[in-house]
Amino acid sequence: MKNTKVTLYQWQPDLFAPREFFDIDWPQVHKECGIDHIEWINNQPDENCQLSLELFEGGRLIVEFFNKDIATTYHLMWAK
């Protein structure tokens, strides 16, 4: 299976200047996505899925899936 990416949270380009490090505003991410949503992703084994940060077009927090069954379960649980 090719990896599947889902955007969880996105930052505006003007608010996201390239720096040596980047602090994720986890309370805001939890407010936007739901803490149970993020915890579910974090509780999955790394070979199934993982959180990643993409640093272009402002920046976005994504979840990448490497397991088709887990991706299907995710979409059934967290469909918008």
HTML snippet that shows the backbone in 3Dmol.js (N, CA, C, O; Angstrom):
<script src="https://3Dmol.org/build/3Dmol-min.js"></script>
<div id="view" style="width:600px;height:400px;position:relative"></div>
<script>
const pdb = `
ATOM      1  N   MET A   1       0.841  -1.184   0.000  1.00  0.00           N
ATOM      2  CA  MET A   1       0.000   0.000   0.000  1.00  0.00           C
ATOM      3  C   MET A   1       0.879   1.238   0.000  1.00  0.00           C
ATOM      4  O   MET A   1       1.841   1.335   0.762  1.00  0.00           O
ATOM      5  N   LYS A   2       0.538   2.174  -0.858  1.00  0.00           N
ATOM      6  CA  LYS A   2       1.192   3.475  -0.802  1.00  0.00           C
ATOM      7  C   LYS A   2       0.684   4.192   0.433  1.00  0.00           C
ATOM      8  O   LYS A   2      -0.429   3.944   0.898  1.00  0.00           O
ATOM      9  N   ASN A   3       1.501   5.073   0.952  1.00  0.00           N
ATOM     10  CA  ASN A   3       1.022   5.795   2.135  1.00  0.00           C
ATOM     11  C   ASN A   3      -0.072   6.778   1.742  1.00  0.00           C
ATOM     12  O   ASN A   3      -0.076   7.329   0.641  1.00  0.00           O
ATOM     13  N   THR A   4      -0.975   6.975   2.648  1.00  0.00           N
ATOM     14  CA  THR A   4      -2.096   7.888   2.474  1.00  0.00           C
ATOM     15  C   THR A   4      -1.936   9.002   3.498  1.00  0.00           C
ATOM     16  O   THR A   4      -1.713   8.738   4.680  1.00  0.00           O
ATOM     17  N   LYS A   5      -2.047  10.237   3.049  1.00  0.00           N
ATOM     18  CA  LYS A   5      -1.895  11.383   3.945  1.00  0.00           C
ATOM     19  C   LYS A   5      -3.241  12.050   4.181  1.00  0.00           C
ATOM     20  O   LYS A   5      -4.044  12.213   3.263  1.00  0.00           O
ATOM     21  N   VAL A   6      -3.468  12.432   5.433  1.00  0.00           N
ATOM     22  CA  VAL A   6      -4.662  13.187   5.807  1.00  0.00           C
ATOM     23  C   VAL A   6      -4.195  14.402   6.597  1.00  0.00           C
ATOM     24  O   VAL A   6      -3.454  14.267   7.571  1.00  0.00           O
ATOM     25  N   THR A   7      -4.624  15.582   6.182  1.00  0.00           N
ATOM     26  CA  THR A   7      -4.270  16.817   6.887  1.00  0.00           C
ATOM     27  C   THR A   7      -5.143  16.959   8.130  1.00  0.00           C
ATOM     28  O   THR A   7      -6.371  16.905   8.052  1.00  0.00           O
ATOM     29  N   LEU A   8      -4.492  17.142   9.275  1.00  0.00           N
ATOM     30  CA  LEU A   8      -5.193  17.319  10.540  1.00  0.00           C
ATOM     31  C   LEU A   8      -5.329  18.793  10.913  1.00  0.00           C
ATOM     32  O   LEU A   8      -6.361  19.226  11.426  1.00  0.00           O
ATOM     33  N   TYR A   9      -4.271  19.552  10.647  1.00  0.00           N
ATOM     34  CA  TYR A   9      -4.243  20.962  11.053  1.00  0.00           C
ATOM     35  C   TYR A   9      -3.307  21.698  10.114  1.00  0.00           C
ATOM     36  O   TYR A   9      -2.284  21.154   9.699  1.00  0.00           O
ATOM     37  N   GLN A  10      -3.650  22.934   9.778  1.00  0.00           N
ATOM     38  CA  GLN A  10      -2.832  23.692   8.838  1.00  0.00           C
ATOM     39  C   GLN A  10      -2.571  25.093   9.367  1.00  0.00           C
ATOM     40  O   GLN A  10      -3.457  25.726   9.941  1.00  0.00           O
ATOM     41  N   TRP A  11      -1.337  25.575   9.167  1.00  0.00           N
ATOM     42  CA  TRP A  11      -0.946  26.921   9.564  1.00  0.00           C
ATOM     43  C   TRP A  11      -0.925  27.820   8.343  1.00  0.00           C
ATOM     44  O   TRP A  11      -0.621  27.370   7.238  1.00  0.00           O
ATOM     45  N   GLN A  12      -1.248  29.094   8.540  1.00  0.00           N
ATOM     46  CA  GLN A  12      -1.223  30.071   7.460  1.00  0.00           C
ATOM     47  C   GLN A  12       0.218  30.370   7.058  1.00  0.00           C
ATOM     48  O   GLN A  12       1.102  30.395   7.915  1.00  0.00           O
ATOM     49  N   PRO A  13       0.471  30.597   5.762  1.00  0.00           N
ATOM     50  CA  PRO A  13       1.845  30.856   5.300  1.00  0.00           C
ATOM     51  C   PRO A  13       2.526  32.019   6.005  1.00  0.00           C
ATOM     52  O   PRO A  13       3.714  31.928   6.315  1.00  0.00           O
ATOM     53  N   ASP A  14       1.814  33.107   6.268  1.00  0.00           N
ATOM     54  CA  ASP A  14       2.439  34.271   6.896  1.00  0.00           C
ATOM     55  C   ASP A  14       2.739  34.047   8.381  1.00  0.00           C
ATOM     56  O   ASP A  14       3.530  34.789   8.963  1.00  0.00           O
ATOM     57  N   LEU A  15       2.125  33.049   8.995  1.00  0.00           N
ATOM     58  CA  LEU A  15       2.367  32.749  10.406  1.00  0.00           C
ATOM     59  C   LEU A  15       3.455  31.699  10.597  1.00  0.00           C
ATOM     60  O   LEU A  15       3.834  31.394  11.728  1.00  0.00           O
ATOM     61  N   PHE A  16       3.948  31.154   9.512  1.00  0.00           N
ATOM     62  CA  PHE A  16       4.870  30.033   9.586  1.00  0.00           C
ATOM     63  C   PHE A  16       6.166  30.383   8.876  1.00  0.00           C
ATOM     64  O   PHE A  16       6.361  30.016   7.718  1.00  0.00           O
ATOM     65  N   ALA A  17       7.043  31.085   9.557  1.00  0.00           N
ATOM     66  CA  ALA A  17       8.333  31.458   8.978  1.00  0.00           C
ATOM     67  C   ALA A  17       9.352  30.360   9.263  1.00  0.00           C
ATOM     68  O   ALA A  17       9.387  29.820  10.368  1.00  0.00           O
ATOM     69  N   PRO A  18      10.183  30.025   8.273  1.00  0.00           N
ATOM     70  CA  PRO A  18      11.219  28.999   8.524  1.00  0.00           C
ATOM     71  C   PRO A  18      12.118  29.400   9.691  1.00  0.00           C
ATOM     72  O   PRO A  18      12.638  30.514   9.745  1.00  0.00           O
ATOM     73  N   ARG A  19      12.285  28.479  10.607  1.00  0.00           N
ATOM     74  CA  ARG A  19      13.110  28.716  11.795  1.00  0.00           C
ATOM     75  C   ARG A  19      13.929  27.463  12.072  1.00  0.00           C
ATOM     76  O   ARG A  19      13.764  26.429  11.425  1.00  0.00           O
ATOM     77  N   GLU A  20      14.805  27.587  13.042  1.00  0.00           N
ATOM     78  CA  GLU A  20      15.610  26.447  13.450  1.00  0.00           C
ATOM     79  C   GLU A  20      14.747  25.377  14.104  1.00  0.00           C
ATOM     80  O   GLU A  20      15.030  24.186  13.977  1.00  0.00           O
ATOM     81  N   PHE A  21      13.696  25.793  14.802  1.00  0.00           N
ATOM     82  CA  PHE A  21      12.773  24.851  15.430  1.00  0.00           C
ATOM     83  C   PHE A  21      11.364  25.420  15.314  1.00  0.00           C
ATOM     84  O   PHE A  21      11.174  26.605  15.042  1.00  0.00           O
ATOM     85  N   PHE A  22      10.384  24.550  15.525  1.00  0.00           N
ATOM     86  CA  PHE A  22       8.983  24.968  15.431  1.00  0.00           C
ATOM     87  C   PHE A  22       8.214  24.367  16.584  1.00  0.00           C
ATOM     88  O   PHE A  22       8.243  23.153  16.789  1.00  0.00           O
ATOM     89  N   ASP A  23       7.528  25.201  17.338  1.00  0.00           N
ATOM     90  CA  ASP A  23       6.684  24.736  18.436  1.00  0.00           C
ATOM     91  C   ASP A  23       5.268  24.535  17.929  1.00  0.00           C
ATOM     92  O   ASP A  23       4.645  25.468  17.422  1.00  0.00           O
ATOM     93  N   ILE A  24       4.762  23.325  18.065  1.00  0.00           N
ATOM     94  CA  ILE A  24       3.384  23.044  17.683  1.00  0.00           C
ATOM     95  C   ILE A  24       2.484  23.462  18.842  1.00  0.00           C
ATOM     96  O   ILE A  24       2.728  23.098  19.992  1.00  0.00           O
ATOM     97  N   ASP A  25       1.468  24.212  18.534  1.00  0.00           N
ATOM     98  CA  ASP A  25       0.499  24.650  19.541  1.00  0.00           C
ATOM     99  C   ASP A  25      -0.488  23.497  19.773  1.00  0.00           C
ATOM    100  O   ASP A  25      -1.594  23.490  19.232  1.00  0.00           O
ATOM    101  N   TRP A  26      -0.059  22.518  20.596  1.00  0.00           N
ATOM    102  CA  TRP A  26      -0.872  21.320  20.816  1.00  0.00           C
ATOM    103  C   TRP A  26      -2.251  21.612  21.383  1.00  0.00           C
ATOM    104  O   TRP A  26      -3.209  20.955  20.977  1.00  0.00           O
ATOM    105  N   PRO A  27      -2.405  22.567  22.304  1.00  0.00           N
ATOM    106  CA  PRO A  27      -3.771  22.871  22.765  1.00  0.00           C
ATOM    107  C   PRO A  27      -4.685  23.300  21.614  1.00  0.00           C
ATOM    108  O   PRO A  27      -5.858  22.927  21.584  1.00  0.00           O
ATOM    109  N   GLN A  28      -4.158  24.076  20.675  1.00  0.00           N
ATOM    110  CA  GLN A  28      -4.964  24.495  19.523  1.00  0.00           C
ATOM    111  C   GLN A  28      -5.256  23.309  18.601  1.00  0.00           C
ATOM    112  O   GLN A  28      -6.370  23.182  18.093  1.00  0.00           O
ATOM    113  N   VAL A  29      -4.272  22.449  18.384  1.00  0.00           N
ATOM    114  CA  VAL A  29      -4.478  21.248  17.560  1.00  0.00           C
ATOM    115  C   VAL A  29      -5.527  20.353  18.213  1.00  0.00           C
ATOM    116  O   VAL A  29      -6.419  19.847  17.533  1.00  0.00           O
ATOM    117  N   HIS A  30      -5.424  20.156  19.533  1.00  0.00           N
ATOM    118  CA  HIS A  30      -6.401  19.330  20.250  1.00  0.00           C
ATOM    119  C   HIS A  30      -7.800  19.945  20.167  1.00  0.00           C
ATOM    120  O   HIS A  30      -8.791  19.226  20.041  1.00  0.00           O
ATOM    121  N   LYS A  31      -7.876  21.281  20.236  1.00  0.00           N
ATOM    122  CA  LYS A  31      -9.167  21.960  20.140  1.00  0.00           C
ATOM    123  C   LYS A  31      -9.772  21.758  18.746  1.00  0.00           C
ATOM    124  O   LYS A  31     -10.971  21.516  18.608  1.00  0.00           O
ATOM    125  N   GLU A  32      -8.937  21.860  17.733  1.00  0.00           N
ATOM    126  CA  GLU A  32      -9.398  21.728  16.348  1.00  0.00           C
ATOM    127  C   GLU A  32      -9.752  20.280  15.994  1.00  0.00           C
ATOM    128  O   GLU A  32     -10.799  20.026  15.399  1.00  0.00           O
ATOM    129  N   CYS A  33      -8.891  19.342  16.355  1.00  0.00           N
ATOM    130  CA  CYS A  33      -9.059  17.943  15.944  1.00  0.00           C
ATOM    131  C   CYS A  33      -9.765  17.088  16.988  1.00  0.00           C
ATOM    132  O   CYS A  33     -10.485  16.147  16.654  1.00  0.00           O
ATOM    133  N   GLY A  34      -9.552  17.425  18.242  1.00  0.00           N
ATOM    134  CA  GLY A  34     -10.040  16.595  19.335  1.00  0.00           C
ATOM    135  C   GLY A  34      -8.888  15.782  19.913  1.00  0.00           C
ATOM    136  O   GLY A  34      -8.140  15.140  19.175  1.00  0.00           O
ATOM    137  N   ILE A  35      -8.750  15.811  21.226  1.00  0.00           N
ATOM    138  CA  ILE A  35      -7.634  15.113  21.868  1.00  0.00           C
ATOM    139  C   ILE A  35      -7.739  13.602  21.674  1.00  0.00           C
ATOM    140  O   ILE A  35      -6.718  12.924  21.550  1.00  0.00           O
ATOM    141  N   ASP A  36      -8.961  13.067  21.647  1.00  0.00           N
ATOM    142  CA  ASP A  36      -9.128  11.630  21.435  1.00  0.00           C
ATOM    143  C   ASP A  36      -8.673  11.212  20.046  1.00  0.00           C
ATOM    144  O   ASP A  36      -8.184  10.098  19.857  1.00  0.00           O
ATOM    145  N   HIS A  37      -8.832  12.096  19.083  1.00  0.00           N
ATOM    146  CA  HIS A  37      -8.384  11.860  17.714  1.00  0.00           C
ATOM    147  C   HIS A  37      -6.855  11.705  17.672  1.00  0.00           C
ATOM    148  O   HIS A  37      -6.336  10.735  17.120  1.00  0.00           O
ATOM    149  N   ILE A  38      -6.151  12.669  18.259  1.00  0.00           N
ATOM    150  CA  ILE A  38      -4.683  12.650  18.279  1.00  0.00           C
ATOM    151  C   ILE A  38      -4.179  11.467  19.106  1.00  0.00           C
ATOM    152  O   ILE A  38      -3.220  10.805  18.708  1.00  0.00           O
ATOM    153  N   GLU A  39      -4.804  11.194  20.238  1.00  0.00           N
ATOM    154  CA  GLU A  39      -4.388  10.055  21.072  1.00  0.00           C
ATOM    155  C   GLU A  39      -4.558   8.735  20.328  1.00  0.00           C
ATOM    156  O   GLU A  39      -3.709   7.851  20.444  1.00  0.00           O
ATOM    157  N   TRP A  40      -5.638   8.588  19.568  1.00  0.00           N
ATOM    158  CA  TRP A  40      -5.856   7.357  18.809  1.00  0.00           C
ATOM    159  C   TRP A  40      -4.708   7.142  17.821  1.00  0.00           C
ATOM    160  O   TRP A  40      -4.186   6.033  17.700  1.00  0.00           O
ATOM    161  N   ILE A  41      -4.320   8.207  17.116  1.00  0.00           N
ATOM    162  CA  ILE A  41      -3.209   8.113  16.153  1.00  0.00           C
ATOM    163  C   ILE A  41      -1.921   7.759  16.882  1.00  0.00           C
ATOM    164  O   ILE A  41      -1.183   6.879  16.438  1.00  0.00           O
ATOM    165  N   ASN A  42      -1.637   8.436  18.003  1.00  0.00           N
ATOM    166  CA  ASN A  42      -0.404   8.191  18.748  1.00  0.00           C
ATOM    167  C   ASN A  42      -0.344   6.786  19.340  1.00  0.00           C
ATOM    168  O   ASN A  42       0.747   6.266  19.572  1.00  0.00           O
ATOM    169  N   ASN A  43      -1.491   6.166  19.588  1.00  0.00           N
ATOM    170  CA  ASN A  43      -1.516   4.818  20.154  1.00  0.00           C
ATOM    171  C   ASN A  43      -1.340   3.717  19.114  1.00  0.00           C
ATOM    172  O   ASN A  43      -1.224   2.544  19.471  1.00  0.00           O
ATOM    173  N   GLN A  44      -1.318   4.079  17.834  1.00  0.00           N
ATOM    174  CA  GLN A  44      -1.121   3.087  16.780  1.00  0.00           C
ATOM    175  C   GLN A  44       0.376   2.797  16.620  1.00  0.00           C
ATOM    176  O   GLN A  44       1.202   3.692  16.805  1.00  0.00           O
ATOM    177  N   PRO A  45       0.727   1.555  16.279  1.00  0.00           N
ATOM    178  CA  PRO A  45       2.131   1.251  16.018  1.00  0.00           C
ATOM    179  C   PRO A  45       2.669   2.073  14.842  1.00  0.00           C
ATOM    180  O   PRO A  45       1.934   2.372  13.901  1.00  0.00           O
ATOM    181  N   ASP A  46       3.945   2.433  14.902  1.00  0.00           N
ATOM    182  CA  ASP A  46       4.557   3.271  13.869  1.00  0.00           C
ATOM    183  C   ASP A  46       4.485   2.648  12.480  1.00  0.00           C
ATOM    184  O   ASP A  46       4.475   3.368  11.482  1.00  0.00           O
ATOM    185  N   GLU A  47       4.437   1.330  12.404  1.00  0.00           N
ATOM    186  CA  GLU A  47       4.377   0.701  11.084  1.00  0.00           C
ATOM    187  C   GLU A  47       2.987   0.844  10.446  1.00  0.00           C
ATOM    188  O   GLU A  47       2.822   0.556   9.261  1.00  0.00           O
ATOM    189  N   ASN A  48       1.989   1.285  11.223  1.00  0.00           N
ATOM    190  CA  ASN A  48       0.637   1.487  10.694  1.00  0.00           C
ATOM    191  C   ASN A  48       0.379   2.932  10.279  1.00  0.00           C
ATOM    192  O   ASN A  48      -0.192   3.191   9.219  1.00  0.00           O
ATOM    193  N   CYS A  49       0.806   3.868  11.122  1.00  0.00           N
ATOM    194  CA  CYS A  49       0.605   5.282  10.814  1.00  0.00           C
ATOM    195  C   CYS A  49       1.477   6.125  11.738  1.00  0.00           C
ATOM    196  O   CYS A  49       1.972   5.655  12.762  1.00  0.00           O
ATOM    197  N   GLN A  50       1.648   7.394  11.340  1.00  0.00           N
ATOM    198  CA  GLN A  50       2.414   8.306  12.177  1.00  0.00           C
ATOM    199  C   GLN A  50       2.045   9.749  11.855  1.00  0.00           C
ATOM    200  O   GLN A  50       1.601  10.061  10.750  1.00  0.00           O
ATOM    201  N   LEU A  51       2.236  10.613  12.830  1.00  0.00           N
ATOM    202  CA  LEU A  51       2.053  12.046  12.634  1.00  0.00           C
ATOM    203  C   LEU A  51       3.315  12.608  11.988  1.00  0.00           C
ATOM    204  O   LEU A  51       4.427  12.195  12.318  1.00  0.00           O
ATOM    205  N   SER A  52       3.136  13.546  11.071  1.00  0.00           N
ATOM    206  CA  SER A  52       4.261  14.207  10.413  1.00  0.00           C
ATOM    207  C   SER A  52       3.940  15.680  10.250  1.00  0.00           C
ATOM    208  O   SER A  52       2.778  16.083  10.270  1.00  0.00           O
ATOM    209  N   LEU A  53       4.974  16.467  10.089  1.00  0.00           N
ATOM    210  CA  LEU A  53       4.833  17.892   9.859  1.00  0.00           C
ATOM    211  C   LEU A  53       5.409  18.196   8.484  1.00  0.00           C
ATOM    212  O   LEU A  53       6.580  17.917   8.224  1.00  0.00           O
ATOM    213  N   GLU A  54       4.595  18.766   7.606  1.00  0.00           N
ATOM    214  CA  GLU A  54       5.070  19.183   6.286  1.00  0.00           C
ATOM    215  C   GLU A  54       5.302  20.684   6.329  1.00  0.00           C
ATOM    216  O   GLU A  54       4.442  21.444   6.775  1.00  0.00           O
ATOM    217  N   LEU A  55       6.465  21.104   5.864  1.00  0.00           N
ATOM    218  CA  LEU A  55       6.876  22.499   6.018  1.00  0.00           C
ATOM    219  C   LEU A  55       6.883  23.249   4.692  1.00  0.00           C
ATOM    220  O   LEU A  55       7.890  23.848   4.318  1.00  0.00           O
ATOM    221  N   PHE A  56       5.768  23.215   3.990  1.00  0.00           N
ATOM    222  CA  PHE A  56       5.630  24.043   2.800  1.00  0.00           C
ATOM    223  C   PHE A  56       4.201  24.553   2.757  1.00  0.00           C
ATOM    224  O   PHE A  56       3.308  23.991   3.392  1.00  0.00           O
ATOM    225  N   GLU A  57       3.990  25.635   1.995  1.00  0.00           N
ATOM    226  CA  GLU A  57       2.675  26.264   1.924  1.00  0.00           C
ATOM    227  C   GLU A  57       2.134  26.578   3.315  1.00  0.00           C
ATOM    228  O   GLU A  57       0.953  26.366   3.591  1.00  0.00           O
ATOM    229  N   GLY A  58       2.995  27.078   4.178  1.00  0.00           N
ATOM    230  CA  GLY A  58       2.586  27.446   5.523  1.00  0.00           C
ATOM    231  C   GLY A  58       2.888  26.402   6.562  1.00  0.00           C
ATOM    232  O   GLY A  58       3.272  26.742   7.681  1.00  0.00           O
ATOM    233  N   GLY A  59       2.731  25.169   6.232  1.00  0.00           N
ATOM    234  CA  GLY A  59       2.968  24.091   7.180  1.00  0.00           C
ATOM    235  C   GLY A  59       1.672  23.411   7.573  1.00  0.00           C
ATOM    236  O   GLY A  59       0.635  24.053   7.739  1.00  0.00           O
ATOM    237  N   ARG A  60       1.752  22.103   7.716  1.00  0.00           N
ATOM    238  CA  ARG A  60       0.563  21.367   8.121  1.00  0.00           C
ATOM    239  C   ARG A  60       0.958  20.106   8.861  1.00  0.00           C
ATOM    240  O   ARG A  60       1.988  19.492   8.585  1.00  0.00           O
ATOM    241  N   LEU A  61       0.110  19.736   9.810  1.00  0.00           N
ATOM    242  CA  LEU A  61       0.253  18.500  10.561  1.00  0.00           C
ATOM    243  C   LEU A  61      -0.589  17.458   9.846  1.00  0.00           C
ATOM    244  O   LEU A  61      -1.779  17.660   9.607  1.00  0.00           O
ATOM    245  N   ILE A  62       0.044  16.337   9.507  1.00  0.00           N
ATOM    246  CA  ILE A  62      -0.656  15.284   8.782  1.00  0.00           C
ATOM    247  C   ILE A  62      -0.499  13.957   9.507  1.00  0.00           C
ATOM    248  O   ILE A  62       0.388  13.789  10.343  1.00  0.00           O
ATOM    249  N   VAL A  63      -1.368  13.027   9.174  1.00  0.00           N
ATOM    250  CA  VAL A  63      -1.187  11.646   9.586  1.00  0.00           C
ATOM    251  C   VAL A  63      -0.962  10.858   8.295  1.00  0.00           C
ATOM    252  O   VAL A  63      -1.719  10.995   7.333  1.00  0.00           O
ATOM    253  N   GLU A  64       0.084  10.036   8.287  1.00  0.00           N
ATOM    254  CA  GLU A  64       0.392   9.179   7.150  1.00  0.00           C
ATOM    255  C   GLU A  64       0.060   7.743   7.519  1.00  0.00           C
ATOM    256  O   GLU A  64       0.464   7.254   8.574  1.00  0.00           O
ATOM    257  N   PHE A  65      -0.671   7.078   6.655  1.00  0.00           N
ATOM    258  CA  PHE A  65      -1.048   5.689   6.886  1.00  0.00           C
ATOM    259  C   PHE A  65      -0.232   4.769   5.994  1.00  0.00           C
ATOM    260  O   PHE A  65      -0.034   5.042   4.810  1.00  0.00           O
ATOM    261  N   PHE A  66       0.241   3.668   6.583  1.00  0.00           N
ATOM    262  CA  PHE A  66       1.020   2.669   5.863  1.00  0.00           C
ATOM    263  C   PHE A  66       0.312   1.323   5.847  1.00  0.00           C
ATOM    264  O   PHE A  66       0.804   0.360   5.259  1.00  0.00           O
ATOM    265  N   ASN A  67      -0.849   1.262   6.496  1.00  0.00           N
ATOM    266  CA  ASN A  67      -1.621   0.031   6.618  1.00  0.00           C
ATOM    267  C   ASN A  67      -3.050   0.332   6.161  1.00  0.00           C
ATOM    268  O   ASN A  67      -3.724   1.194   6.725  1.00  0.00           O
ATOM    269  N   LYS A  68      -3.500  -0.386   5.139  1.00  0.00           N
ATOM    270  CA  LYS A  68      -4.817  -0.128   4.554  1.00  0.00           C
ATOM    271  C   LYS A  68      -5.952  -0.320   5.560  1.00  0.00           C
ATOM    272  O   LYS A  68      -6.894   0.473   5.587  1.00  0.00           O
ATOM    273  N   ASP A  69      -5.871  -1.360   6.383  1.00  0.00           N
ATOM    274  CA  ASP A  69      -6.931  -1.619   7.362  1.00  0.00           C
ATOM    275  C   ASP A  69      -7.027  -0.503   8.401  1.00  0.00           C
ATOM    276  O   ASP A  69      -8.126  -0.093   8.776  1.00  0.00           O
ATOM    277  N   ILE A  70      -5.884  -0.014   8.861  1.00  0.00           N
ATOM    278  CA  ILE A  70      -5.878   1.085   9.831  1.00  0.00           C
ATOM    279  C   ILE A  70      -6.405   2.361   9.181  1.00  0.00           C
ATOM    280  O   ILE A  70      -7.143   3.115   9.816  1.00  0.00           O
ATOM    281  N   ALA A  71      -6.038   2.612   7.926  1.00  0.00           N
ATOM    282  CA  ALA A  71      -6.552   3.785   7.213  1.00  0.00           C
ATOM    283  C   ALA A  71      -8.067   3.710   7.083  1.00  0.00           C
ATOM    284  O   ALA A  71      -8.755   4.714   7.266  1.00  0.00           O
ATOM    285  N   THR A  72      -8.587   2.539   6.771  1.00  0.00           N
ATOM    286  CA  THR A  72     -10.039   2.357   6.654  1.00  0.00           C
ATOM    287  C   THR A  72     -10.718   2.587   8.001  1.00  0.00           C
ATOM    288  O   THR A  72     -11.739   3.270   8.074  1.00  0.00           O
ATOM    289  N   THR A  73     -10.153   2.018   9.067  1.00  0.00           N
ATOM    290  CA  THR A  73     -10.701   2.209  10.415  1.00  0.00           C
ATOM    291  C   THR A  73     -10.691   3.697  10.766  1.00  0.00           C
ATOM    292  O   THR A  73     -11.674   4.215  11.295  1.00  0.00           O
ATOM    293  N   TYR A  74      -9.589   4.385  10.474  1.00  0.00           N
ATOM    294  CA  TYR A  74      -9.481   5.806  10.755  1.00  0.00           C
ATOM    295  C   TYR A  74     -10.601   6.576  10.050  1.00  0.00           C
ATOM    296  O   TYR A  74     -11.279   7.395  10.670  1.00  0.00           O
ATOM    297  N   HIS A  75     -10.789   6.316   8.771  1.00  0.00           N
ATOM    298  CA  HIS A  75     -11.805   7.050   8.012  1.00  0.00           C
ATOM    299  C   HIS A  75     -13.217   6.748   8.523  1.00  0.00           C
ATOM    300  O   HIS A  75     -14.081   7.624   8.496  1.00  0.00           O
ATOM    301  N   LEU A  76     -13.453   5.548   8.978  1.00  0.00           N
ATOM    302  CA  LEU A  76     -14.766   5.219   9.547  1.00  0.00           C
ATOM    303  C   LEU A  76     -14.990   5.919  10.888  1.00  0.00           C
ATOM    304  O   LEU A  76     -16.102   6.345  11.200  1.00  0.00           O
ATOM    305  N   MET A  77     -13.911   6.034  11.683  1.00  0.00           N
ATOM    306  CA  MET A  77     -14.021   6.665  13.005  1.00  0.00           C
ATOM    307  C   MET A  77     -14.055   8.192  12.929  1.00  0.00           C
ATOM    308  O   MET A  77     -14.798   8.836  13.670  1.00  0.00           O
ATOM    309  N   TRP A  78     -13.257   8.765  12.041  1.00  0.00           N
ATOM    310  CA  TRP A  78     -13.042  10.203  12.056  1.00  0.00           C
ATOM    311  C   TRP A  78     -13.499  10.901  10.777  1.00  0.00           C
ATOM    312  O   TRP A  78     -13.004  11.982  10.459  1.00  0.00           O
ATOM    313  N   ALA A  79     -14.417  10.314  10.053  1.00  0.00           N
ATOM    314  CA  ALA A  79     -14.914  10.939   8.822  1.00  0.00           C
ATOM    315  C   ALA A  79     -15.529  12.305   9.136  1.00  0.00           C
ATOM    316  O   ALA A  79     -16.261  12.463  10.113  1.00  0.00           O
ATOM    317  N   LYS A  80     -15.223  13.260   8.310  1.00  0.00           N
ATOM    318  CA  LYS A  80     -15.778  14.620   8.508  1.00  0.00           C
ATOM    319  C   LYS A  80     -16.930  14.835   7.572  1.00  0.00           C
ATOM    320  O   LYS A  80     -17.536  15.906   7.575  1.00  0.00           O
TER     321      LYS A  80
END
`;
const viewer = $3Dmol.createViewer("view");
viewer.addModel(pdb, "pdb");
viewer.setStyle({}, {cartoon: {color: "spectrum"}});
viewer.zoomTo();
viewer.render();
</script>
